[in-house]
Amino acid sequence: MQIAYDIVIIGCGPAGLSFASSMIGENVKILMVEKSSKESLSKPKADGREIALTHLSLKILKKLGVWDLIDQSEVSLLREAKVFDGDSAALLNFKSDDSSIEALGYLVPNYQIRKALYQRVSQAENIEIINEAEVNDVEYCHEYSKVIFADNSIAQAKLVIAADSRFSNIRRKVGIPTLTKDFSKVMIVTKMTHEKAHQNIALERFDYGQTLALLPMVGKTSSIVLTVKTQQAKNILDMSEQAFNEKITQDFKGELGLITQKGERHSYPLIGVHAQTFITDRFALIGDAAVGMHPVTAHGFNLGLRGQDILTTLIKQALTQSQDIGSKPLLKLFEKKHINLTRLMFFGTNGVVALFTNDAPAVKQVRKLVLKFAENFPPIKYLISNHLTEAQANTSSPLSKILAKLPF
Ligand SMILES: Cc1cc2nc3c(=O)[nH]c(=O)nc-3n(C[C@H](O)[C@H](O)[C@H](O)COP(=O)(O)OP(=O)(O)OC[C@H]3O[C@@H](n4cnc5c(N)ncnc54)[C@H](O)[C@@H]3O)c2cc1C
């Protein structure tokens, strides 16, 4: 027997859960399917990711009733960001007063976001969650789509949403190609305390051979983010705490005094993915399954939140007009409203990474010039700050329109 739902969501990560939160109380029956255990959703463990949220994301999380469920004592303000280039004096400085807003962004531990989202969704009457279950395939059948589980059981839905990570198996199964960028680098993240205060300033050092970032957490604590070539990662992960503390203290040139590791070291291989299309028949991709960003510009979850917001707004409109929530025009409109900005962010971020992690002498000169130009030309800084904070969502900028015309 096939159980019929209005929507099946594959994946209970932050994107799938945000989408589900947006649909709480709507006249739709939703099934969420998640590979991992209920325990891992209700009590997620710290994973070293500190998520920098934009103003738009904050607004969406408040609208979803999720922001108040996040432990506010763990939320830190990002007041300023400084970008350094190697040992040179080249510096790009963003301050929240550049765009007359409280802060550039808000830093929240990923596990807190996941916990709050799950808490909200698990109480919803119109949403059922099954854990330790895996979707193996999705088949389009005109009036509905069939969702086929690993144990061969089947559910059907008017719309299937895949939020099953950047390595989405279902995206491949339904035939959506991707542009994949393997950066051949690993990002190592950990929580560290330091003797001197960070003053809520995020630091990004594009040193030669590695990239080092500091994200200011509450108190004299920061998330330290070290990006190195894949073959160097094991050495750093295997370092004793003492050696690691000495390395990071030195890498920050003693500016924060002694820096001491306080959490586990977590590592993430850096692979970026952009799906060629976000939709097919009765099917849509959201979150990292649609666009899996390089974390350097901190836009992955922010884009995931924005995408689900666009899609759920269209679905709610269709519901009030008794229209099909999985129709082609609705899905096409979702894609049209979302894909240009994600392309802009994806290719823009990859461009920044290419420029700032290439240590060839000529490229080093170019990046010094770029930083100098951006620092001394207020409109550029304004544009970048605006994109970082999403203080004013702009999907119809000239650049977005050009990107819309790209063949991919
Ligand atoms: C180090 C680091 C720092 C980051 N910093 C930021 C930041 O500052 N700001 C920001 O916006 N973003 C940031 N991100 C990105 C952000 O973490 C991701 O964009 C976000 O977690 C993606 O959520 P998701 O739900 O799309 O995917 P995931 O979190 O990958 O969740 C996918 C879920 O689907 C489940 N699943 C997969 N396949 C199946 C299946 N077949 N059946 C059932 N379930 C399935 C998985 O078990 C998983 O629970 C960062 C990422 C990293 C690695």
The ligand as a MOL file (V3000), in Angstrom:
LIG
                    3D

  0  0  0     0  0            999 V3000
M  V30 BEGIN CTAB
M  V30 COUNTS 53 58 0 0 0
M  V30 BEGIN ATOM
M  V30 1 C 32.8710 24.3990 8.2440 0
M  V30 2 C 31.5750 24.9470 7.7060 0
M  V30 3 C 31.1760 26.2200 8.0420 0
M  V30 4 C 29.9880 26.7360 7.5410 0
M  V30 5 N 29.6400 28.0190 7.8600 0
M  V30 6 C 28.5030 28.5440 7.3610 0
M  V30 7 C 28.1310 29.8840 7.6610 0
M  V30 8 O 28.8330 30.5950 8.3780 0
M  V30 9 N 26.9570 30.3700 7.1390 0
M  V30 10 C 26.1520 29.6140 6.3480 0
M  V30 11 O 25.1080 30.1000 5.9030 0
M  V30 12 N 26.4890 28.3480 6.0420 0
M  V30 13 C 27.6260 27.7910 6.5160 0
M  V30 14 N 27.9700 26.4990 6.2230 0
M  V30 15 C 27.0660 25.7160 5.3510 0
M  V30 16 C 25.9360 25.0290 6.1180 0
M  V30 17 O 26.4550 24.2780 7.1900 0
M  V30 18 C 25.1830 24.1450 5.1230 0
M  V30 19 O 24.7580 24.9260 4.0360 0
M  V30 20 C 23.9500 23.4720 5.7390 0
M  V30 21 O 24.2770 22.7020 6.8400 0
M  V30 22 C 23.2980 22.5660 4.6860 0
M  V30 23 O 22.1160 22.0210 5.2020 0
M  V30 24 P 21.2760 20.9650 4.3430 0
M  V30 25 O 20.0800 20.6700 5.1640 0
M  V30 26 O 21.0910 21.4290 2.9600 0
M  V30 27 O 22.2140 19.6810 4.2240 0
M  V30 28 P 22.8020 18.6920 5.3120 0
M  V30 29 O 23.0920 19.4110 6.5940 0
M  V30 30 O 23.9310 18.0060 4.6420 0
M  V30 31 O 21.6240 17.6600 5.6270 0
M  V30 32 C 21.2130 16.6590 4.7470 0
M  V30 33 C 20.4130 15.6270 5.5170 0
M  V30 34 O 19.8480 14.6820 4.6000 0
M  V30 35 C 19.9820 13.3670 5.1320 0
M  V30 36 N 19.9490 12.4400 3.9880 0
M  V30 37 C 20.8260 12.3880 2.9580 0
M  V30 38 N 20.4510 11.4820 2.0390 0
M  V30 39 C 19.2910 10.9470 2.4870 0
M  V30 40 C 18.3960 9.9470 1.9680 0
M  V30 41 N 18.6270 9.3640 0.7940 0
M  V30 42 N 17.3060 9.5930 2.7030 0
M  V30 43 C 17.0730 10.2020 3.9100 0
M  V30 44 N 17.8800 11.1650 4.4310 0
M  V30 45 C 18.9680 11.5370 3.7350 0
M  V30 46 C 21.3070 13.4050 5.8930 0
M  V30 47 O 21.3890 12.3890 6.8610 0
M  V30 48 C 21.2720 14.8180 6.4970 0
M  V30 49 O 20.6490 14.8370 7.7590 0
M  V30 50 C 29.1560 25.9570 6.6950 0
M  V30 51 C 29.5570 24.6590 6.3510 0
M  V30 52 C 30.7590 24.1510 6.8350 0
M  V30 53 C 31.1940 22.7650 6.4530 0
M  V30 END ATOM
M  V30 BEGIN BOND
M  V30 1 1 1 2
M  V30 2 1 2 3
M  V30 3 2 2 52
M  V30 4 2 3 4
M  V30 5 1 4 5
M  V30 6 1 4 50
M  V30 7 2 5 6
M  V30 8 1 6 7
M  V30 9 1 6 13
M  V30 10 2 7 8
M  V30 11 1 7 9
M  V30 12 1 9 10
M  V30 13 2 10 11
M  V30 14 1 10 12
M  V30 15 2 12 13
M  V30 16 1 13 14
M  V30 17 1 14 15
M  V30 18 1 14 50
M  V30 19 1 15 16
M  V30 20 1 16 17
M  V30 21 1 16 18
M  V30 22 1 18 19
M  V30 23 1 18 20
M  V30 24 1 20 21
M  V30 25 1 20 22
M  V30 26 1 22 23
M  V30 27 1 23 24
M  V30 28 2 24 25
M  V30 29 1 24 26
M  V30 30 1 24 27
M  V30 31 1 27 28
M  V30 32 2 28 29
M  V30 33 1 28 30
M  V30 34 1 28 31
M  V30 35 1 31 32
M  V30 36 1 32 33
M  V30 37 1 33 34
M  V30 38 1 33 48
M  V30 39 1 34 35
M  V30 40 1 35 36
M  V30 41 1 35 46
M  V30 42 1 36 37
M  V30 43 1 36 45
M  V30 44 2 37 38
M  V30 45 1 38 39
M  V30 46 1 39 40
M  V30 47 2 39 45
M  V30 48 1 40 41
M  V30 49 2 40 42
M  V30 50 1 42 43
M  V30 51 2 43 44
M  V30 52 1 44 45
M  V30 53 1 46 47
M  V30 54 1 46 48
M  V30 55 1 48 49
M  V30 56 2 50 51
M  V30 57 1 51 52
M  V30 58 1 52 53
M  V30 END BOND
M  V30 END CTAB
M  END
